[in-house]
Amino acid sequence: MQDLHYGYWPPDLAVAPRNLAQAQANYTDLLISRIPSGVRTILDVGCGAGNTARKLLERGFQVDCVSPNGVLTAVARQTLGERARIFECRFQDVETERRYDLILFSESLLFIPLDAAFTQALRLLNPRGHILITDIFRVPAEGKSPIGGGHELPLFRDAVARFALEPMADVDMTEGIAPTFDILDRAYREAIQPAYQMILARLTARHRWIMRIVRWKFRQKLEQAERKHFSGRRTGASFKQYKSYRLLLFRRPG
């Protein structure tokens, strides 16, 4: 897939694997539609394969990227060419004299400590610049979530309040994102799990003693991965119970 983010499913889009690419395009279109007027320069934090940055460039924005993952950086360079500068480091380690009208965290804030993220963002923003966030957050709920990731939403709000940032938008996208997990759950159960079991069976038939050692040595990791991906609990319903997906826009005061 060119896009590594989740899809956004409006009510009129059938939840089916064939429509995942369209759902991901919907997500990017919604994100771009929330960029305030007057923004010209953007820093895309965690640019993935570079497809969102490419679409921003095609719409006339000047874009730089942050990519700490070497494999994805190579893909992003092929996608973007010389049109965007890529900082090959963590966001909090970016050193540049450039300043930006908008800093974009599209499913990347969850990997960065909040205080470090906002401190660095304010350092790199122009006066009256913006921070646009689209990401998963954890919400209080009973039981353990089968879906990992995300800062706790109440702690996120406490962290933002410590910085000079003016809230401009807070959009709950959870309902539109959740069907992606139904697609992923179906893929794991109907395609990946049978393939996984077939591979294990063939390896066991050919290398019985080696596989006994592997199963003994990595038993806990194998069981953990199987519970995570093949339990049938990583669904849209679980996502809505334990997570909140938000689009948040903030402005730095002039």
N, C-alpha and C positions, 0 to 999 in steps of 0.2 A: 504494500500500500504506500502511496506517496504521502499520505497524511498519517501521523502517528497519534493524533488526538481522537477523542470519542466523537461519535456522530450526534447531531441534533435532529430529532424526529418530530416534525409537526404532525398534527392529527391526521392529515390527509396523505401521509407517506406510509405505505405498508411496511411493517417491521419484518423484513426479509433480507437475507444476505445479499441479494442482488442490488439492494438499495443502500448498502452501507456507504459506498462512495458518495452517493447523493447526500446522505445524512451528514457525512464529514464536510462536504462542500457547503451545506447549510450552516454548519457550525462556523466555518471560516467567514462566510458572508455576514452572519450575525455579529461576529466579533468585529469585523471591519466597519460595519454600520454604526458601531458605538464609538468609533474614533472621533473625537470632537473636531469641529471645524477649526482651521488654523494650524493644525498639526502638520508638520513637514518632515521632521526627523524622528525616527523610531529606533529604539534598541530592543530587539527581539531576544528575550532571555530564554535560553533552552530552545533553540530553533529547530531541533530535531533534524529531519531530512531537508529542511529549507523550503518546504512548499508554501507555508504561510508567508514567509519572507518574500518568496517569488511573487505571490499574488499582491502583496503590498507594493513591491517595486513596479509591478505592471499598472498599478493605480496611481503612480506618480510620487509615492513616498520615497524618501531617502532612508535606507535601512542598514543598520549594522546588527550583528548577531553575536550571541554568546553560546558556545558549544563546548562543554567540558568532555564530551564523549568522542574519542578519536574516530571510531567507526562512522558515527553519524556526521561528524565534521567532514569526512571525506565525501560522503553522499551530498551534503549540503554544498560543498564547493563545486561539485559537478552540476548541481541544480542552479546555483547562483552565479558561477563564474567570477568575474572581477567586479560585479555590480554591488557587492556588499562586503564589508570588512567583517571577518569572523574572529572574535576573541576566543582562543582555545584555552579556556580556563574556567574556573568557577566564577559566578557572577560577582561574589564578594571580593574576588581577586582582580577584577578588571581595572586596569590603569590606562587612562586616556585623558587628553585635554578636551575631547569632544563633549558637548552637552546636547541633550535631546529634548524634544517637545513631548515625547511619550515613551514610557518604558512598559513593555508588554511582557506579562507573565502568563503564558498560555499553557496551563498544566505543568508549570515548572516551579511555582512558588512552594509547593509541598516538599521540595527537596532542599529548601534553603531555610535556615533559622530566621525567624521573622524579624528580630531586631537588626540582624545583619543585612537582611534584604532591604528594609526601609531606610536604614542609614545610608547604604550604598546608592539606593535609588534617588534619594534626595540630593546626594552629592553629584549625581550625573544629570539631574534634571535642570532645564532652563527655568527661570522664574515663571510661574503660572503654568508649568509643565504638568503632565498627567501621568498617572499610573493606572494601567488597565490590567485587571486580573480576571482570568477565567480558570476555575480550579475546583477540585473536590475538597470538602471540609467534613470533618467528623461532627456529628451531633449527638447529644445525650440519648441513649436508648438502652433498654435492658438486653442483657446477653452480649456475646462476643460477635463482632461483625465478621462475616466471611470475606469481606472485601477490605483490603488494607488501604493505607495511604490517606494523606490529608492532615492539615492542622486542625485542631479543635476549633470550631467556629467561635465559641465564646472567648477563647484565648486569643484568637486572631483579632477580634474586635477590641479587646483590651490592648493589644499591641499597637494597633493602628492609632488608638486614642493617645498614645504617648508621643506621636509625631505630628508635625505641623502639616496635616493633610486634611483637605476639605472634601467630605463625601459628595459625590456627584450622582452616582447611580448604584443601585443594589438590586440586581435582577435574579430571581430564583429560576434556574434552568433545569432543576432536578427532574421534573416530569418529562422534559424533552430529551434528556440525556439517558435516562434509565433504560429505555429499550435496547441500547447498545449492549447492555449486560445480558439481556435475553439472547441476543445474537451470539455473543461470546460463549455463553453457557451451552447453547445448542451446538456450537462448533466443537467445543471440548468433548461433549458427550457423544456426538454423532460421528465425528471425524478423528479428533486427536486421541481420544481414549482407545478406540479400536486399534488404531495404528500403534499406539504405545504398547498395548497388550500383545499385539502380534509380534512386535520387535522383541519384547521380553521372552515370549514363547519360543521364538526361533533361536535366540541366543542361548536360552536354557537347554534347548534340544541339542545344540552343537557344542556348547561349552558348559556342561552341567556343573562341574566343580568350580569353575571360575565364577559362574553366576551365583552359586551358593555363597561364595566368599563376598562377592559384591553385595548381594542382598543382606548378608549379615553386617558387613561394614557400614553400608549406607542405608540401613533399614529405616532409621528415624527420618532421614531426609526424604527417602522415597515415600514413606507413609505420609509425611507432611505435605509433599507436593501432590500426592493423590487426593488427600482430603481437601486441599485447597482448590484444585482444578476439576475434580470429578465428583464432588459432593452433590452437585445440583443446587447449591445454595447461593452461588454467585449470580443472582438473577436481578432483574429490574426491581422486583418487590423488595429484595434485601437492600439494594442500593437506596431506595427511597426510605427505608426504615432507619438505616444507619448513617447515611450521607446526605449532604446538601451540596448541590453544585451551583456555584454563584458566579455571576458576572458583576464585578465591582469596579467602579471608576472613581478615582480620587484626583484632586488637583492640589498642586503646591501653591500656596498663596504668593502673590506678587511681592 
